[in-house]
Amino acid sequence: MKKRGVQVEYMVKDDEGHGFGNEENQFDFYGAMEKFLAKHLGGRIGE
């Protein structure tokens, strides 16, 4: 995606390994993913 000029966010949580098992971290991840998809696919946030 970077080669295509799409700005991406890299998310690292100190208390996680591969993936997000902690519920709070999952909320952070899915929130970031929702914003990314809304921005790049024309979805809606907050409705």
MARDREN-217909 format. One record per residue (C-alpha): residue number from 1; x, y, z. Coordinates in steps of 0.5 Angstrom, whole numbers, m for minus. Each point is the difference from the previous one (the first is absolute). Layout:
SITE; NUM; X; Y; Z
...
//
This chain:
SITE; 1; 0; 0; 0
SITE; 2; 6; 5; 1
SITE; 3; 2; m1; m7
SITE; 4; m7; 2; m2
SITE; 5; 1; 6; 4
SITE; 6; m5; m2; 5
SITE; 7; 2; 3; 7
SITE; 8; m1; m6; 5
SITE; 9; 1; 0; 8
SITE; 10; 4; m5; 3
SITE; 11; m3; m2; 7
SITE; 12; 4; m4; 6
SITE; 13; m2; m1; 7
SITE; 14; 5; m1; 5
SITE; 15; m4; m6; 3
SITE; 16; m2; m4; m6
SITE; 17; 4; m5; m4
SITE; 18; m3; m1; m7
SITE; 19; m7; 2; m1
SITE; 20; m4; 3; 6
SITE; 21; m3; m4; 5
SITE; 22; m1; 6; 5
SITE; 23; m7; 2; 0
SITE; 24; 2; 8; 0
SITE; 25; 5; m1; m5
SITE; 26; m5; m4; m5
SITE; 27; m4; 7; 1
SITE; 28; 6; 4; m2
SITE; 29; 1; m4; m6
SITE; 30; m7; m1; m2
SITE; 31; m1; 7; 1
SITE; 32; 6; 2; m5
SITE; 33; m2; m5; m5
SITE; 34; m7; 3; 0
SITE; 35; 3; 7; m1
SITE; 36; 5; m3; m6
SITE; 37; m5; m3; m4
SITE; 38; m5; 6; 1
SITE; 39; 5; 4; m3
SITE; 40; 2; m4; m6
SITE; 41; m6; m4; m1
SITE; 42; m5; 6; 1
SITE; 43; m3; m3; 6
SITE; 44; m4; 4; 6
SITE; 45; 3; 1; 7
SITE; 46; m4; 2; 6
SITE; 47; m7; m2; m4
//
